[in-house]
Amino acid sequence: MTEQERRDAEAGGDPAAATHTSNMQRVKVYRLADGGRWDDQGTGHVSIEYIEGSKELGLTVLDEEDNETLLAHNITSDDIYRKQEETIISWRDHEAATDLALSFQEAAGCSYIWEHICDIQRNLQFSNLGALEIGPRQASESLEASRLMHSNDDSFRSANGEFRELPPVELSNLPFILKTVLEGGITDQIRVAELITQDRDFFPKLVDMFRMCEDLENLDDLHMIFKLVKGIILLNSPSIFDKIFSDEFILDIIGALEYDPEVPRVQRHRAFLKDHVVFKEAIHIENNSVVSKIHQTYRIGYLKDVILPRILDDATLASLNTMIHTNNASVISLLKDDAPFIRQLFARMRSSDISMESKRELVLFLHEFCTLSKSLPLVQQLRLFRDLSGEGVFEIISDVLQSHDRKIVSAGTDILILFLNQDPNLLRSYIVQQEGNSLLGLLVKGMVTDFGEEMHCQFLEILRILMDSFTMSGAHREVIIEIFYERHLDYLVDVIASSCPQRNISRSTSNSACAGRNAGGYRIKPEILLNVCELLCFCVVHHPYKIKCNFLMNNAIEKILALTRRKEKFLVVAAVRFMRTIISRNDEHLIRLVVKFNLLKPIIDVFVENGDRYNMLHSGVLELLEYIRKENIKTLVIYVTESFWDQLTKFEHFGSIQAFKLKYQQYLESAEPRLSASVPDVRKKAEQRGLEKEEEDYFNEDSDEEDSGSGRRAKHAQNQHSKAKVPNGSEADNVESASRPKSAGLVDYDDDDDEDFNPPPKEPSRPSEDDVPLNISIVKRRPVTTVDGKHADGDGRKRQKIETRISCAKIAAATSTASKHRDIQNKHTPQSATSSTSSTEANGALRQHDTNSEEHQHSIENAEASRQPGGRNRNVFGSIG
């Protein structure tokens, strides 16, 4: 429209155009681009006017700089416009096949344009009614209809603008009812939902109007009823949902939703629900309320997932899901409390007279019953599963797992997983109490049976949860593990060993070899072998002691490492991961087993064969070697380097291989000084052991000679008892230990013993340094007595005796191993009868004393010697004097 035409319209040529062209607003135009980004198309002024070349009103945006047209859009009744954040209006342009948006500078301008868009859409919808003439409506008539609808709107509102009541549900009021439901803010929508709920005749009249329009095949009215029903559902009112999804109205509501104006053909949802959807009762349900809720739940899901998946917003979708969840909880709660129903269900499942099809339906019903029980609170779930366990559900599952129907086997494993997730001890208790343990055997057998990939994972998950040591408790904690290791672990290991080629068969022909070997029995899929290996890794982590005993006795590790000879790379990587799990336990026995049987050889061989290809196998082996190096597992570092370094040399350019070799060299360097330092110690220990043996033999020989001696020598030896025994530091302690505390070797003797005391003479044949302590004790005894001035009386003799015993005990403690050696070398030197008798008595003391006494004397010698560096003998007697 030109500027002159606008002025003519304002002068009276077209009042409608004059109304819509006034008050142009400044906006920015945005277009939705690929990737969800909004592109700015420019800034201009928007107005509502007749689109050039068309008799329809629309939005026109002219550039504010050069007055070029940025946007020209026809407003239709089918377009859905949205007002956002008070300044944005957006919609889907079907002609441009993209989303458009207008961002207004002022909120008032946005509200002005929004009101005019709504008025135009109402006028277009009103023009579709049969009471009006067909064809383009004059603008004046549209405005008059708009004013009429506004007057009707005001009549149903109170003084504060709130809706007092809804318009009567009649065909003539259909546009106004649609306007009331679709337009308005949140407050108006809440009020409309309350009015619809309070009006008991609203839905009956709406259903009657729909049936009349459908009988007359009035598509325009049916399209409007579709929009009205859709708007009522989007009100998201739980009370409205209760009425819509009731048995009285649900089919007619679904019928109204068949006439979508955006779909060229009428949908046939009611025919599908009536003819194709069949409610199967595996066992008859007497409670009608339960049956009604089951039907309602299915219809809600059908409406949500099939009829209105594109239209429902997030809030309405969440409300429908909550309604489904509530219905499921109600159904399960009513059925679990029906004791006759539960007994009848399990009685029929145990019966041998029912057909396989009926049994299949019962198993599927039990599966759905257990699955829907997740809608219950946790306490009620646990109570339900315990009740089902008491009814014998595990016996039913044991029978199901022996079936060849994959669908019911899958249902049986799902039921077991539900029980294990709720309370694993229920299933463990049943397996422990079961005779023959058939259920656990069926689970192990099912793991290696080809039921499909999903089934393999289900069996693996069941066995993992069943043997999880962290969740075990009670008396069956160890029993279930014992049963598995005694009866089933070897079977799984043999499955791996029998499915892998022999050592003399190349990997390229492994598949054909395995197929030929398993032709007479079974062929194991690689996915099954992978799951078995994963289960074994789980056992290594959770049951280290049990599986270690099995590995040490049955050589199972070598059988499992046969996977390295398979053609499938993921199985080879699984074998590497298994070895990594074993080494990560840092168990000394398993590490020695690895070294003894050269178990890392297949790992290194496949690594070398893989070459420089960078894949999971390459990374897995390098990580294994890196773990051995970082954990300082010396045995494996030396074993790998000395056994396989020739093969690993070509990989030395990798940092981890270089670090591994460096760790080996560090071990060698640290071992050399320790080896050289340990040689003198070894010799010294050997000499000491030899000297102790010679000394014992020497004393034994002397003892035999003295036993055959004369009475005079024996009496003289008795007189010299205290002097002969003290140098060894043992007899005095043993004699007096029972009568008095041990205090520096002090011993009580009778007073008259000192009268016959006569010290032995010094031997001239021995070196003076060997017998220095003995000579000093003899020399020092007399001066001490002389100084005290007591030679003959009792006190003098007793004090003389005590001081002599103290000095002799400390002299014996200061005797070193070298002195003993020199005494033994001179054992054949002629000695007097007195010294021989003393040696005999000393030998007796040596035999009675513990071997720890010598070590104790040696420690006393070191302590006494450290007190004064001036000399050992002087230090001893310095402490006495």
LINSULMO-V60831 format. One line per field, one symbol per residue. phi: phi as a letter, one per 30 degrees, with the letter a starting at -180 (. if undefined). A space follows every 10 residues. Layout:
phi->???
//
This chain:
phi->.ddddddddd dkdadddddd cdhdcdbccb bdcdiicccd ckcaccbcad ddibccdacb bcddcchddd abbddbdddc cbcbhibbbb accdddhacb bccddbdddd dddddddddd dddddddddd dcddkddddd dddddddddd dddddccddd idddacdedb ddcedddddd ddcjdddddd dddddddddd cddedddddd ddddddhddd dddddedddd dddddhcedd ddddcdddcd ddddddddcd ddcdcddbdd ddddccdbdc cdbdcddddd dddddddddd ddddccdbdd cddddddddd dddddddddd dddddddcdd dddddddddd dccddddddd dddddddddd dddddddddd dddddddddd djdddddddd dddcdddddd dddddddddd ddaddddddd dddddihddd dddddddccd cjdddedddd ddddddcddd cdaiddecdd ddddddcbdd ddddddddcc ddddcdddcd dddddddcdd cbccdedddd dddddddddd dcbddddddd ddcchddddd ddddcddddd dddddddddd dddddhdddd ddddddchdd dddddddddd icdcbddedd dddddddedd dhdeeddddd ddcbdddddd cddddddddd dddddddddd ddddddddde dddddddddd dddddddddd dddddddcdd dddddddddc edddddedib dddddcddcb ddbhidbdbd dddddcdbdd dddddddddd ceeddddddd ddddddddib ccdddddddd dddddddddd dddddcdddd dddddcdcdd bddddddddd dddddddddd dddddddddd eddddddbdd lddddddddd d
//
